[in-house]
Amino acid sequence: MLFLPGYRRWIHADTWRFGRWGERRSEKFLKKKGLTLIARNYSCTKGELDLIMSDPSGSTGAIVFIEVKTRRSESYQKAQKSVNYRKRKKMAAAARHFLSTYKIKNKPLRFDIVAVILPKKGPLEIRHYKKAFTP
């Protein structure tokens, strides 16, 4: 990916913008892997889900609930480790709400984490952790 001079400084300056930027990069990355977008930034009283996608691989096509972690570095903590027990519970509750609202039944479910690392210098790194946890 080409970065214009000052682009990283601009994107790093606002944490909300940086997070949304990482979600867009994750979505593009996952679409290239064959997943199809169902919803982005799904929010309810139970919690929030960054991306909800369908994975057509396999016979039934799993519904995938994805937490995106965008970081400048992982020197403090690995991105996937920041999805703690409390966050996993909130994601599971939001996923149940989504499935109930849209009357989705008998589909396999999966919870993934995508780490997007954009350091001040160096290449962009995206890592996809399939089946990161089971609620």
C-alpha positions, 0 to 999 in steps of 0.5 A: 500500500502506498502512503503519501508523506504525512499520511501516517501522522494524519491517520495516527492523530485521531484514534477514532479515525485510526480505528475506522481506517483499520476496520476498512483495511480489515474488510478489504483483506477479508474480502480478498480471502473470500468472505462476504460482508453482512454488516459493519459496526453493528451496535445494540444494547449488548455490545458492538461488533466491528464486522459481521461476514459470511465465510462461504468455504465449507458446506454451510457457510459460517457467520463470522463475528470479527473484532478488529484491533488497530495498533501503531505497535504491539510493544505493550500488548499483542492486539489479540490479547486485548480481547479479554474475557469481558470483551468476548462476553460482550461480543457473544451477547451482541452476536446473539442479539444479531442472530435473534433480530435477523432470525438466523438459525442453524448456521455455524458461528465463528469469532475471529480477531484481525490485528492491523498494525501500522507503525510510524515507519515500515510496512502495514501488517494485517494478521487474521486469527480464525476461531480466536475464541469460543463463547 
